[in-house]
Amino acid sequence: MSSSAENEGSPILETFGVEWPDFNGGLTYADTVKPNISGSTLINFYSTKHSTSAPFQGWLQRIQNGQITIDGQIETNPDTILREGSELVYHRIPWKEPDAPYLLDVLYEDNHLVALNKPSGLQVLPGGLFQQRTVLTQLQWRGGKSGDQEPHPVPVHRLGRGTSGILLCAKSKLAKTRLSAYFAHGTAVVHEKNTNTERNGRKISKLYRALATGIIEKDEVVISQPIGAMRYAGVAKGLYMASSSGKPALSKVKVLERDVQRNRSLVQVEIQSGRPHQIRIHLSFIGHPLAGDPLYASGGVPISFDSEPVDGSHEKDGGYQRPMRPLPGDCGYFLHAHQAVLHHPTTDEVIQITAPLPYMLQSQEEAY
């Protein structure tokens, strides 16, 4: 456990995790028929309101499979007329989620806070194909095994599935409220265009280690390109990208080592704001996308803007097939949340937490 900002690192206090079962438990999604929906058919309701989940034929398949209930009774007739107040439930059948690691290292823990070392390839919260194989599930299982009646810890921020390193989780309501406020404040001060992170009252700072393509000439670069969203096939809420009309974002990049032979730069990045995919977008914006990044190209935009043709096919459960084009959660890049310095959410003590560096993100001096 690291108790001051002057300590070098964080020993691993515990490693925990339960192997994933072959299939998850499936999911249920409930809806209540509102007055404006009353009189509509079952198929029209689902194919219209939940069109991002499955096409018309996919919802037809789900209904005929007996995956929809009305007021607790299975309904297989797609032309059934809905009545106001009826409870609709879609039962998504269990499926085998993509491979994901399950072991997590504890770097710091007390009664209010736990800091984990998240491996690359593990999603933080449920979404898309990953509904069970997440950090949140492992935290739930860990809490249940300990017999603790207190609520299980919850992450207070996110790391991309392909990003490894420090993930802060709150174990109490007070810690969750204050840690969330720390992150919100860091993003808010970007509006003030203040790049001096030592003088703006921040109570948390995070340093990332990344491997960027190309040789970054300047030793230090400050990137303040706004980040916005665009529509993107296969991503319901859209894809984040560099955009002049987006929200303010600030990243401070320091070059640690230049590998001319491999045409790569090892960098340290401090983010003052916390926009989704910020480091990936900002480094690609200046022409140095992360090595191995399948999605972001030079300029801070996705590699492909063109929509994929729709062939009318869908998955066995009726849902859309995964797009062939890259998606935000795809792995392959090298990015690690290496250090966090923060005021403890209840004691205000300054603590430093360090997650061991993956080999690919070590400097030559650190590797030997």
CORHU-V838892 format. One record per helix or strand of 3 or more residues. SS is the DSSP state (2 for helix, 1 for strand). FROM is the first residue (numbers start at 0). LEN is the number of residues. If there is no record, write none. Layout:
# CORHU-V838892
ss: {SS:SS}
from: {FROM:FROM}
len: {LEN:LEN}
This chain:
# CORHU-V838892
ss: {1:1:2:2:1:1:1:1:2:1:2:1:1:1:1:1:1:2:1:1:2:2}
from: {13:26:41:55:67:86:103:112:134:163:172:203:219:226:234:250:263:277:334:349:358:363}
len: {3:6:8:9:3:6:6:6:12:7:20:10:4:6:8:9:8:8:9:5:3:4}
